[in-house]
Amino acid sequence: MSPGCAAAPIRKERGQREVFCGLTGIVWLHRKLQDAFFLVVGSRTCAHLLQSAAGVMIFAEPRFATAIIGERDLAGRADLDEELDRVVGRLLARRPDIKLLFLVGSCPSEVIKLDLARAAARLSRLHAPAVRVLAYSGSGIETTFTQGEDACLAALVPTLPEEPRGAAPSLLVVGALADIVEDQLRRLFEGLGIAPVRFLPPRRADALPAVGPATRVLLAQPWLGETMRALEARGTRHLSALFPLGAEGTTAWLAAAASAFDVPEGRFRAITEPGTERARKALERQRALLAGKRLFLFPDSQLEVPLARVLHRELGLVPVEVGTPYLHRAHLAPELALLPEGTPLVEGQDVDAQLDRCRAARPDLVVCGLGLANPLEAEGFTTKWSIELVFTPIQGYDQAADLGELFARPLVRRTRLVA
């Protein structure tokens, strides 16, 4: 069998980048953690980013906000600890439903060296036991937008309860998933007889999962390197697997759990074959349109390697180049092995050089960030916004058709425009 790209060399680029800010992760995290609040310590630009990214109407009451760093703060004329204590106190008095508060660092707070971890510890003591306060960085200086979730979950890990001594094996699914996807996966695990199954992040702060040496971890997202390191430091064991995208990926992901929990082969087939068949049939229509089309992926979300695998193997696209902001070889090893041998892999970005390669390759479909999509469309390329793949439920059997549709739609639109 071909080794795919398991041992392929990776081109590393360091230059100008086009990626979204790490604060963007708040948009899906605040929907998942239903009693958490995200307080960004940043500038008016941070506030405008979140307001526009989340599409929050002016009369809404979202569970995120920005504590604006003003001129007095920058000039050293205000005591930032006192200011932060005042803002947090007023917030918690107004929103008694908040049980978990995240202080989120930004580019401005990092530049002026605000110690938000120390502030979080102080505020957590001050407001205990009603509210727990944690801190993490969502700065876009050196990170891409999905790393905001990684930093958030990594900050949660040290606060997770310790599993009881001698506990039976448990499964922990790590990565924010839409509630409908989480419910579907939970039913599949129940059908397989795997229990207990817990999710991180949970829907509520009082449901934080216990972890320890008996905990087996399945990653639902490929960008959770720091979170997995923190969990391994707590004694958990990572189950290496494809990510649950498409029929093949979802089955392999479930198979990793089934193997760890000694699920009989017959039971596994009985539970997974109906979903596999549904997903494959659902993808047939999109495959007829997409098969043979050439695909170029710019680095943006860290979903690029699993996406390239499912788009190639289940929808027939041919990857011309697969770029990703960071490539974790251990976590992506099963994915890399299934990419077509010889596929160029790029970690990091030098946007001008990558644009030159994209123009020379003339792919049929380009997956990229918002900042590149419109200029490329103006040059005649067909593009897909990578950020849409993070906001849309695409994991699991029943979302396979939605995943295929996301890539078929731009080509249909281009055909209609040309006609």
C-alpha positions in Angstrom: 0.0 0.0 0.0 1.1 3.6 -0.7 2.4 5.3 2.5 0.6 8.5 1.4 2.2 11.5 3.0 3.0 9.9 6.3 6.7 10.5 6.0 6.6 13.3 3.4 8.8 16.3 3.8 7.0 19.4 4.9 7.8 22.8 3.5 8.0 25.4 6.3 7.3 29.0 5.4 7.7 32.1 7.6 6.5 35.3 6.1 3.5 37.6 5.8 0.4 35.7 7.0 -3.3 36.0 6.3 -5.2 34.5 9.2 -8.1 35.5 11.5 -7.5 36.6 15.1 -7.6 34.0 17.9 -10.4 36.0 19.6 -12.8 34.5 16.9 -13.0 31.3 18.9 -15.2 33.0 21.4 -18.0 33.1 18.9 -18.5 29.3 19.0 -17.2 28.8 22.6 -19.7 31.1 24.2 -22.5 29.2 22.5 -21.2 25.9 23.8 -20.5 26.8 27.4 -23.9 28.1 28.3 -23.1 29.7 31.7 -19.6 31.0 30.8 -18.7 34.6 30.0 -15.7 35.8 27.9 -14.3 39.2 28.8 -11.7 40.3 26.3 -9.2 42.8 27.7 -8.3 44.7 24.6 -9.0 47.6 22.3 -12.0 48.9 20.4 -10.8 46.9 17.4 -11.2 43.7 19.4 -14.8 44.7 20.3 -15.6 45.5 16.6 -14.1 42.2 15.5 -16.3 40.2 17.9 -19.4 42.2 17.2 -19.1 41.7 13.4 -17.9 38.1 13.6 -20.8 37.0 15.9 -23.4 39.1 14.1 -24.8 40.2 17.5 -27.7 42.7 17.3 -27.5 45.8 19.3 -30.3 44.8 21.7 -29.0 41.3 22.3 -27.3 40.2 25.6 -24.3 38.1 24.5 -22.0 36.3 26.9 -18.9 38.1 25.8 -17.7 41.7 26.0 -14.6 43.8 25.7 -13.0 45.7 28.6 -11.5 48.6 26.6 -7.9 49.5 27.2 -8.0 53.3 27.0 -5.5 56.1 26.8 -5.3 56.5 30.6 -4.4 52.8 30.9 -1.7 53.0 28.2 -0.3 56.1 29.8 0.0 54.4 33.2 -2.4 56.9 34.8 -4.9 54.1 35.9 -4.4 51.1 38.1 -5.3 48.3 35.7 -5.9 45.8 38.5 -8.4 48.2 40.2 -10.0 48.9 36.8 -10.4 45.2 36.0 -11.7 44.4 39.5 -14.3 47.1 39.0 -15.4 46.0 35.6 -15.6 42.3 36.6 -17.5 43.2 39.8 -20.1 45.2 37.9 -20.4 42.4 35.2 -21.0 39.7 37.8 -23.5 41.8 39.7 -25.5 42.3 36.5 -25.2 38.7 35.3 -25.6 36.4 38.3 -26.1 33.4 35.9 -22.4 33.4 35.1 -20.5 30.5 36.7 -17.3 30.6 34.7 -15.5 33.8 33.6 -12.7 33.9 31.1 -10.3 36.9 31.0 -9.1 36.7 27.4 -5.8 38.4 26.5 -5.5 40.3 23.2 -2.7 41.9 21.2 -2.9 45.2 23.2 -3.0 43.5 26.6 0.0 41.3 25.7 2.0 44.3 24.3 1.6 46.2 27.6 2.3 43.0 29.6 -0.9 42.6 31.6 -0.7 39.6 33.8 -4.2 38.3 33.3 -3.3 34.9 34.9 -2.5 36.6 38.2 -5.6 38.8 37.9 -7.8 35.7 37.2 -6.4 33.9 40.3 -7.1 37.0 42.5 -10.7 37.5 41.1 -11.4 33.8 41.5 -10.6 34.0 45.2 -12.6 37.2 45.5 -15.7 35.8 43.9 -15.5 32.2 45.1 -17.4 29.9 45.2 -20.0 31.5 43.0 -17.7 32.1 40.0 -14.5 30.6 38.8 -12.2 33.0 36.8 -9.6 31.7 34.3 -7.4 33.4 31.8 -6.1 32.6 28.4 -4.7 34.4 25.3 -6.6 35.0 22.2 -4.0 37.3 20.7 -3.7 37.3 17.0 -0.1 38.3 17.0 1.3 34.8 16.5 -1.8 32.6 16.4 -4.5 31.6 14.0 -8.2 31.8 15.0 -8.8 28.2 16.0 -6.0 28.4 18.6 -8.2 30.5 20.7 -10.2 27.4 21.5 -7.0 25.4 22.2 -5.9 28.0 24.6 -9.3 28.2 26.3 -9.6 24.4 26.8 -5.9 24.1 27.9 -6.7 26.7 30.6 -9.7 24.6 31.7 -7.7 21.3 32.0 -5.9 22.1 35.4 -9.3 22.8 37.0 -10.9 19.5 35.9 -11.8 17.2 38.9 -9.5 14.2 39.5 -11.1 10.8 38.7 -11.6 8.5 41.7 -8.8 6.0 42.4 -9.4 2.7 40.6 -12.0 4.3 38.3 -13.3 2.3 35.3 -12.1 3.5 31.9 -14.0 6.5 30.5 -14.0 8.3 27.2 -13.5 12.0 26.9 -14.3 13.7 23.6 -12.3 16.9 23.3 -13.3 19.8 21.1 -16.3 22.1 20.7 -19.0 20.5 18.7 -22.5 21.7 17.8 -25.0 20.3 20.2 -26.8 18.3 17.5 -23.5 16.7 16.5 -22.6 15.9 20.2 -26.1 14.3 20.7 -25.6 12.2 17.5 -22.2 11.0 18.6 -23.4 10.3 22.2 -26.1 8.0 20.7 -23.5 6.1 18.7 -21.3 5.6 21.7 -24.4 4.4 23.7 -25.1 1.9 20.8 -21.6 0.6 21.0 -21.9 0.2 24.8 -19.1 2.7 25.6 -19.7 4.5 28.9 -19.2 6.8 30.5 -18.7 9.3 27.7 -18.0 13.0 28.5 -17.3 16.1 26.4 -14.9 19.0 26.8 -16.1 21.7 26.8 -19.3 20.7 28.5 -22.5 22.7 28.1 -22.4 23.9 31.7 -19.5 24.8 34.0 -20.8 22.4 36.7 -20.4 19.4 34.4 -16.6 19.6 34.0 -15.4 16.0 33.4 -13.1 14.2 35.8 -9.9 13.0 34.3 -7.0 10.7 35.2 -5.1 7.6 34.1 -8.4 5.7 33.2 -9.5 8.5 30.8 -9.2 7.8 27.1 -9.2 10.9 24.9 -10.6 11.3 21.4 -9.9 14.6 19.7 -12.8 16.0 17.7 -10.7 18.9 16.3 -7.1 18.9 14.9 -6.0 22.2 16.5 -6.0 21.0 20.2 -2.3 20.3 20.6 -1.8 22.3 23.9 -5.0 20.9 25.3 -3.9 17.4 24.6 -0.5 18.0 26.2 -2.2 19.4 29.3 -4.5 16.3 29.4 -1.6 13.9 29.1 0.1 15.7 32.0 -3.1 14.7 34.0 -2.4 11.0 33.0 -5.0 10.6 30.2 -4.3 8.5 27.1 -4.8 9.8 23.6 -6.5 7.5 21.0 -4.9 8.2 17.7 -7.5 8.3 14.9 -8.8 10.0 11.8 -11.0 13.0 12.6 -14.7 12.5 12.3 -15.2 14.1 8.8 -17.1 12.1 6.2 -18.1 8.4 6.3 -14.5 7.0 6.4 -13.3 9.5 9.0 -16.3 9.1 11.3 -16.1 5.3 11.2 -12.3 5.3 11.9 -12.8 7.7 14.8 -15.4 5.5 16.3 -13.3 2.5 15.7 -10.5 3.9 17.8 -12.9 4.2 20.8 -14.3 0.7 20.1 -10.9 -0.9 20.1 -10.0 0.8 23.4 -13.2 -0.4 25.0 -13.2 -3.9 23.4 -16.4 -3.5 21.5 -17.2 -6.8 19.6 -16.7 -6.5 15.8 -20.3 -7.5 15.1 -21.7 -4.9 17.3 -19.5 -2.2 15.8 -20.6 -3.1 12.3 -24.3 -3.1 13.3 -24.0 0.4 14.8 -21.8 2.1 12.2 -22.9 0.5 8.9 -26.2 2.3 8.6 -24.5 5.7 9.2 -21.7 4.9 6.8 -24.3 3.9 4.1 -26.3 7.1 4.7 -23.2 9.3 4.4 -21.9 7.7 1.3 -25.3 7.9 -0.5 -25.6 11.6 0.6 -22.2 12.4 -0.9 -22.9 10.8 -4.3 -24.5 13.9 -5.8 -21.7 16.2 -4.8 -19.1 13.7 -5.9 -20.5 13.8 -9.4 -19.8 17.5 -9.5 -16.5 17.6 -7.6 -14.6 14.5 -8.8 -11.5 15.3 -10.7 -11.5 19.0 -9.7 -8.1 20.4 -8.5 -8.0 21.8 -4.9 -5.6 24.3 -3.3 -5.8 24.9 0.4 -4.3 28.0 2.0 -3.4 27.8 5.7 -6.0 29.2 8.0 -8.1 26.9 10.2 -5.8 23.9 10.8 -8.6 21.7 9.4 -6.8 21.6 6.1 -5.2 18.2 6.3 -8.4 16.3 7.4 -10.3 18.3 4.8 -7.9 17.3 2.0 -8.3 13.7 3.0 -12.1 13.6 2.9 -12.3 15.8 -0.2 -9.9 13.5 -2.0 -11.0 10.1 -0.9 -14.8 10.6 -0.7 -15.5 13.4 -3.1 -12.7 12.8 -5.7 -10.9 16.2 -5.6 -7.2 16.3 -6.3 -5.2 18.3 -3.8 -2.6 20.5 -5.6 -1.2 21.9 -2.3 -2.2 21.5 1.3 -1.2 24.4 3.5 -1.9 24.6 7.3 -0.8 27.1 10.0 0.6 24.3 12.2 1.0 20.6 11.5 1.1 18.3 14.5 2.6 15.1 12.9 1.5 12.8 15.8 -2.1 13.9 15.8 -2.4 14.0 12.0 -0.4 10.8 11.2 -3.5 8.8 10.3 -4.7 11.6 8.0 -1.3 12.1 6.3 -1.1 8.4 5.5 -4.3 8.7 3.4 -3.3 11.7 1.4 -2.2 11.0 -2.2 1.6 10.3 -2.2 3.5 13.4 -3.4 0.9 16.0 -2.3 2.9 19.2 -1.4 2.5 20.0 2.3 3.2 23.5 3.7 3.3 24.6 7.3 3.1 28.3 8.0 2.7 30.9 5.4 4.5 33.3 3.1 1.4 34.6 1.5 3.0 36.2 -1.6 4.9 33.0 -2.4 1.8 30.9 -1.9 -0.3 33.2 -4.1 2.3 32.8 -6.8 2.1 29.0 -6.6 -1.7 29.1 -6.6 -1.8 31.3 -9.7 0.6 29.0 -11.5 -1.4 25.9 -10.6 -4.8 27.4 -11.6 -6.8 25.1 -9.3 -10.6 24.6 -9.8 -11.3 25.4 -6.1 -9.3 27.4 -3.5 -10.0 27.1 0.2 -8.7 30.3 2.0 -9.4 33.0 4.5 -11.7 35.9 4.0 -8.9 38.3 3.3 -7.8 36.3 0.2 -11.1 35.1 -1.1 -12.5 38.3 -2.7 -9.2 39.2 -4.5 -8.9 35.7 -5.8 -12.5 35.7 -7.0 -11.7 38.9 -8.9 -8.9 37.1 -10.6 -11.3 34.4 -11.8 -10.7 31.7 -9.1 -13.5 29.9 -7.3 -13.1 30.1 -3.5 -14.4 28.6 -0.3 -14.1 30.5 3.0 -12.3 28.3 5.4 -13.9 30.0 8.4 -17.3 28.8 7.3 -16.0 25.2 7.9 -15.5 26.0 11.6 -18.9 27.6 12.1 -20.9 24.9 10.3 -21.6 21.4 11.8 -19.6 19.1 9.5 -18.6 16.2 11.8 -20.3 12.8 11.8 -22.3 10.7 9.4 -25.4 12.9 9.2 -23.4 16.1 8.4 -21.4 14.5 5.5 -23.8 15.9 2.9 -23.5 19.3 4.4 -19.7 19.1 4.2 -19.9 18.1 0.5 -22.4 20.8 -0.2 -20.1 23.5 1.2 -17.6 22.7 -1.6 -20.1 22.0 -4.4 -21.9 25.3 -3.8 -19.0 27.6 -5.0 -18.6 25.7 -8.2 -22.3 25.8 -8.9 -22.3 29.5 -8.3 -19.4 30.0 -10.7 -21.1 28.0 -13.4 -24.2 30.1 -13.1 -22.3 33.3 -13.2 -20.4 32.3 -16.3 -23.5 31.1 -18.0 
